[in-house]
Amino acid sequence: MSRPFILGLTGSIGMGKSAVASMLREHGVPVFDADAVVHRLQGPGGKLLAAIETAFPGTTGPTGVNRQLLGAQVFGDAKALARLEQIVHPAVAEERATFLIEHGGEPLVVFDIPLLFEKGHGSGLDAIAVVSAPADLQRERVLARPGMTPEKFAQILGLQVPDAEKRARADFIIDTGVTIAETRAQVVDLVRSIREKNPR
């Protein structure tokens, strides 16, 4: 293989995907964080601000995109959301391609993609790892977040592919319903097995 093994990392809200991404970084695996890239592109001086302001007037300012105002314009409006995605997705794809070039000598890179299944972002991946935990633990974690309500949680779940389906479609499952040490051991095993199959 002339390029790194590309592992897609995903998981529903509250499953511990961010914690697993951090563990991967601790083991020297480059992780492309799609959400973080979007925040940067839409933040102060971000290169998408002009296009977003043109498409959605009044939604940007000195601090970047006002996510509440933008959300109000696109939420529940499929055409508006598609218009926003046409601005954001090509820019993220460009950043991802640059990331891949920068880490081309690595045996393994990870693309952290929250809505991998929901938005059909699985192309170009060699395998998919799903971060998962029991539903009661997921609910407990999410409802502990500031500003979260049972109604909002139910709404988010309704927009996400069910965990059981994600697990069925995964090449690897990382269980975070156990101790942190046990989750970390799963991550170490996964990284080791992929690096052994794809030495650089």
C-alpha positions as CSV (number, residue, x, y, z in Angstrom):
1,M,0.0,0.0,0.0
2,S,1.6,3.3,-1.1
3,R,-0.4,5.4,1.3
4,P,-1.4,5.1,5.0
5,F,-4.2,2.7,6.1
6,I,-7.1,5.1,6.5
7,L,-9.4,4.2,9.5
8,G,-12.7,6.0,9.8
9,L,-13.7,6.7,13.4
10,T,-17.3,7.3,14.3
11,G,-19.9,6.8,17.0
12,S,-23.2,8.3,18.2
13,I,-23.5,11.1,20.7
14,G,-22.2,10.3,24.1
15,M,-20.4,7.1,23.1
16,G,-16.9,8.4,23.9
17,K,-15.5,9.0,20.4
18,S,-13.5,12.1,21.4
19,A,-11.9,10.2,24.2
20,V,-10.9,7.4,21.8
21,A,-9.5,9.9,19.3
22,S,-7.4,11.3,22.1
23,M,-6.1,7.8,23.0
24,L,-5.2,7.3,19.3
25,R,-3.2,10.6,19.3
26,E,-1.4,9.5,22.5
27,H,-0.2,6.4,20.5
28,G,1.2,8.6,17.8
29,V,-1.7,8.1,15.3
30,P,-2.4,11.3,13.3
31,V,-6.2,12.0,13.6
32,F,-8.1,14.3,11.2
33,D,-10.9,15.9,13.2
34,A,-13.6,17.0,10.8
35,D,-15.5,19.0,13.4
36,A,-12.4,20.9,14.5
37,V,-11.6,21.8,10.9
38,V,-15.1,23.1,10.4
39,H,-14.9,25.2,13.5
40,R,-11.5,26.6,12.3
41,L,-12.9,27.4,8.8
42,Q,-15.9,29.1,10.3
43,G,-14.0,30.8,13.2
44,P,-12.4,34.3,13.3
45,G,-10.8,35.0,10.0
46,G,-11.9,31.6,8.7
47,K,-11.8,31.2,4.9
48,L,-15.5,30.1,4.7
49,L,-16.9,33.3,6.3
50,A,-17.4,35.3,3.1
51,A,-19.2,32.5,1.3
52,I,-21.4,31.7,4.4
53,E,-22.2,35.4,4.8
54,T,-23.2,35.7,1.2
55,A,-25.4,32.7,1.4
56,F,-26.8,33.4,4.8
57,P,-26.6,37.2,5.5
58,G,-26.2,38.3,9.1
59,T,-24.8,35.0,10.4
60,T,-21.1,36.0,10.7
61,G,-19.2,38.6,12.6
62,P,-15.7,39.3,14.1
63,T,-15.8,36.1,16.1
64,G,-16.7,34.0,13.0
65,V,-20.0,32.2,12.3
66,N,-22.7,32.8,14.9
67,R,-23.7,29.1,15.1
68,Q,-27.1,29.9,16.7
69,L,-28.1,32.3,13.9
70,L,-26.8,30.0,11.2
71,G,-28.5,27.0,12.8
72,A,-31.8,28.9,12.9
73,Q,-31.6,29.5,9.2
74,V,-30.7,25.9,8.2
75,F,-32.4,23.7,10.8
76,G,-35.4,21.9,9.3
77,D,-34.7,23.5,5.9
78,A,-33.3,20.8,3.6
79,K,-32.4,23.3,0.8
80,A,-30.6,25.7,3.1
81,L,-28.7,22.8,4.7
82,A,-27.7,21.5,1.3
83,R,-26.5,25.1,0.4
84,L,-24.4,25.2,3.5
85,E,-23.0,21.7,2.9
86,Q,-22.0,22.8,-0.6
87,I,-19.8,25.5,1.0
88,V,-18.4,23.4,3.8
89,H,-17.8,19.9,2.4
90,P,-15.4,20.8,-0.4
91,A,-13.3,22.8,1.9
92,V,-13.1,20.0,4.5
93,A,-12.2,17.5,1.7
94,E,-9.4,19.8,0.6
95,E,-8.1,20.0,4.2
96,R,-8.3,16.2,4.5
97,A,-6.3,15.7,1.3
98,T,-3.6,18.0,2.6
99,F,-3.6,16.1,5.9
100,L,-3.1,12.9,4.0
101,I,-0.2,14.3,2.1
102,E,1.4,15.6,5.3
103,H,1.1,12.2,7.0
104,G,1.8,10.1,3.9
105,G,4.7,8.2,5.5
106,E,2.6,6.9,8.4
107,P,1.3,3.3,8.5
108,L,-2.1,4.5,9.9
109,V,-4.1,7.7,9.9
110,V,-7.6,8.2,11.4
111,F,-10.4,10.3,10.0
112,D,-12.7,11.3,12.9
113,I,-16.1,11.7,11.2
114,P,-19.1,12.1,13.5
115,L,-21.8,11.6,10.8
116,L,-19.9,9.1,8.8
117,F,-22.9,6.8,8.2
118,E,-25.5,9.6,8.3
119,K,-23.9,11.6,5.5
120,G,-22.3,8.8,3.5
121,H,-18.7,9.9,4.2
122,G,-17.3,6.3,4.0
123,S,-15.6,6.5,0.6
124,G,-11.9,6.2,0.6
125,L,-11.7,4.5,3.9
126,D,-10.0,1.2,4.4
127,A,-12.0,0.3,7.5
128,I,-14.4,1.8,10.0
129,A,-14.2,1.7,13.8
130,V,-17.4,2.4,15.7
131,V,-17.1,3.7,19.3
132,S,-20.0,2.3,21.3
133,A,-21.4,1.9,24.9
134,P,-24.6,0.6,26.4
135,A,-27.7,2.9,25.8
136,D,-28.2,3.7,29.5
137,L,-24.6,4.8,29.9
138,Q,-24.9,6.9,26.7
139,R,-28.0,8.6,28.0
140,E,-26.4,9.3,31.4
141,R,-23.4,10.9,29.7
142,V,-25.4,13.1,27.3
143,L,-27.9,14.3,29.9
144,A,-25.0,15.4,32.1
145,R,-23.9,17.9,29.4
146,P,-24.8,21.6,30.1
147,G,-28.0,22.6,28.4
148,M,-29.0,19.1,27.4
149,T,-32.5,18.0,27.9
150,P,-34.2,14.6,27.3
151,E,-36.2,16.1,24.4
152,K,-33.0,17.5,22.7
153,F,-31.3,14.1,23.3
154,A,-34.2,12.3,21.7
155,Q,-34.2,14.7,18.7
156,I,-30.4,14.1,18.2
157,L,-30.8,10.3,18.4
158,G,-33.6,10.5,15.8
159,L,-31.2,12.1,13.3
160,Q,-28.4,9.5,13.9
161,V,-28.1,6.0,12.5
162,P,-29.0,3.6,15.4
163,D,-26.0,2.3,17.4
164,A,-26.9,-1.3,16.6
165,E,-26.7,-0.6,12.9
166,K,-23.4,1.2,13.2
167,R,-22.0,-1.8,15.1
168,A,-23.2,-4.1,12.4
169,R,-21.6,-2.1,9.7
170,A,-18.3,-1.6,11.6
171,D,-15.0,-3.4,10.9
172,F,-13.9,-2.7,14.5
173,I,-15.9,-1.9,17.6
174,I,-14.3,0.0,20.5
175,D,-16.3,-0.5,23.7
176,T,-16.3,2.5,26.1
177,G,-18.8,0.9,28.5
178,V,-15.9,-0.5,30.4
179,T,-13.0,1.0,32.4
180,I,-10.8,3.6,30.7
181,A,-7.9,1.2,31.0
182,E,-9.9,-1.5,29.2
183,T,-10.9,0.9,26.4
184,R,-7.3,2.1,26.1
185,A,-6.2,-1.6,25.7
186,Q,-8.6,-2.0,22.9
187,V,-7.2,1.0,21.2
188,V,-3.6,-0.2,21.6
189,D,-4.5,-3.6,20.1
190,L,-6.3,-2.0,17.2
191,V,-3.3,0.3,16.4
192,R,-0.8,-2.5,16.8
193,S,-2.7,-4.9,14.5
194,I,-3.1,-2.3,11.7
195,R,0.5,-1.2,11.9
196,E,1.7,-4.8,11.8
197,K,-0.3,-5.3,8.6
198,N,0.9,-2.1,7.0
199,P,4.5,-1.5,8.0
200,R,6.1,1.6,6.6
